[in-house]
Amino acid sequence: MDKEKYFQELAELAANGDTVTELYKKISALVMKHISEEDKPKRCVHYLSIEYLIGRMFYNNLMELGILKETAEILKSKGIDINVFEEIEDAALGNGGLGRLAACYMDSGAAAGIPLYGYGIRYKYGLFRQKFEDGFQKEMPDDWQRYGDPWSVRKDHERLIVRFSDFTATAVPYDMPVIGRRINTLRLYQAEGSAEAEKICGVLYPPDDTEEGKLLRIRQEYFLAAATVGDILRAYESRHGKNYSHFAEENSVQLNDTHPVFAVPELIRALMQNGLTYRAALKIAKQVFNYTNHTILPEALECWDAKLLKKILPEIADILYKMNVSAYHVHRTEGYTAEEICRSAIYRRGTFSMANAAVFAARKVNGVAKIHTSIIKKELFAAEAAHHPEKFLNVTNGVTPRRWMELADPELCSLIDRRIGRQWRSELSELSKLSAFAKDAEMQAGFTNVKTERKKKLFAYIAEKEGVALSEKCMLYAQIKRLHEYKRQLMTAFALLRLYYELKEGKIKDFYPSVFLFGAKSAPTYFRAKGIIKYLNEIIKKINADPGTNHLLAGVFVTEYNVSYAEKIVAAADISLQVSTAGMEASGTGNMKFMMNGAVTLGTMDGANIEIAEAAG
């Protein structure tokens, strides 16, 4: 990037009378003008995910380019505070940890200079916007594109046709730069054509409690898979024509959970259409795909009704049947027992197991924390792990320190820099050098001051957004994550209620003033989770209204919890609540974000909490 040219044009940019949205578009477009997409090398990794919780791009991109500070100064000279762009909301392309992990993965690939290209869907409305009415969650459409989308470039000339038995959809790519040591691309496909086609990218995770909803989810997943496979094949064939002998050398495809697994039968179908036999196509697929399992929860290990699949994707259903037969013969030859063959089957009892299809086809299968990998090897995929231990490995999830420290908590970063330098930004293990300053009074005082300032900023934001006044002279407990029974927000609700009653009854002495902060969305049809939200809001309402105790104990459930809100919370929190039912949380990445910002974890020995405890002591 020619920074001087950018600074010059920004200084000359007319901003008088512009709204925040207009100014945001102008500056973003100016940045895009001065960065260039790097050529995609012939050998690269393709990352498929149904969601990317990318957060607000403006500040992060400017920081990654090394122009955030100077941009703020130039805008200040024009009488504009760069913080006005806080009102530009996050791109609503993800839901929880799966999507945030995908975004951190893409960020880290670019930061490490690895050619890593992401593929996803450009949802019109994303998940939903959240508000509370009488304590109940209410969902509203989230039209995140109402601010424009200046960070995307539409590539009409690279559109593809995705075919279902009843209609076709045009997959139009929108490319977002992922900035680091190299500039990679996140390619999001928009479905166009008929009204039916456009429903495919209408909303993230449409309810699947009806046949229509299930069919729409299948369409979404196949749309992503077919468009991605078509794009990869087109690039390869431009170099080699119909000779696929180098395909596996040049392409590695990472499946982020079970949603993109349709890419396996789709690649086989496309190769067969181009003249390969089924066996030859399957052999290539088994050299190309890798699979990350993110959960042991049955509802997330997708099993699709074969009748539904045959209804709209008969060729894909046929290939999955063929893969099931192949798996059966391979497993018999390898000495699987009858029970092991049944548990590993791709087709059973009228449904296709997408997880088993992924494990059969993948070169490598990974869990996302040591305990989670142990569980999938011993329980979920026990047969395959017993016969092919070399296929399974652990890759504990990580998070990007650039967004979750450098952007979220610059004051803490400055404090660290003064002690150990700046190298930790690219070599995170350098942070271990801080242990030498653990008892340094000046360092402790500096850290306490940073936390206090971060609480002030967070609580000022909460006062504005939620209308709740909180004092920064408190211990801040935070439980922010998707609302699910196994994550046990309900247990925290019981704990909060017990603290309240014991404070009222005088049973607890010398209690340090504490605030419990919650942030979460529940799936629209998950009624138990929505009940927990209502229950928590009623408890918070009760304790905040009690003048006898509210100077000691208060609570807040923030609305519209997202990446940008999380950036503020992780920097301010003292205690991170990670209390999932042991064995159920695959990894957790919120636990890492809090610990990176100096919060103490209060949690069960589950997921990455175990490894964090081993590392931190």
ABEGO torsion letter per residue (X at the ends): XBAAAAAAAAAABBABGBBAAAAAAAAAAAAAAABBBBBBBABBBBBBBABBBAEBAAAAAAAAAGAAAAAAAAAAAAGBBAAAAAABBBBBABABAAAAAAAAAAAAAAAAGBBBBBBBBBBAAEBBBBBBBGGBBBBBBBBAAAAEBAABBBBAAABBBBBBAABBBBBBBBBBBBBBABBBBBBBBBBBEBAAAAAAAABBGBBAABAAAAAAAAAAAAAAAAAAAAAAAAAAAAAAEABAAAAAAABBBBBBEAAAAAAAAAAAAAAAAAGBBAAAAAAAAAAABBBBBABABAAABBBBBAAAAAAABAAAAAAAAAAAAAAAAAAAAAGBBAAAAAAABABBGGBBBAAAAAAAABABBBBABAAAAAAAAAAAAAAAAAABAAABBBBBBBBBAAAAAAAABAAAAAAAAAAAEAAAAABAAAAAAAAAAAABAAAAAAAAAAAAAAAAAAAAAAAAAAGBBBBABBBBBBBBBBBBAAAGAAAAAAAAAAAAAAAAAGABBGBBBBBBBBBBBBBAABAAAAAAAAAAAAAAAAAAABAAAAAABBBBBBBGBBAAAAAAAAAABABBBBABBBGABAAEAAAAAAAAAGBBBBBBBBEAAAAAAAAAX
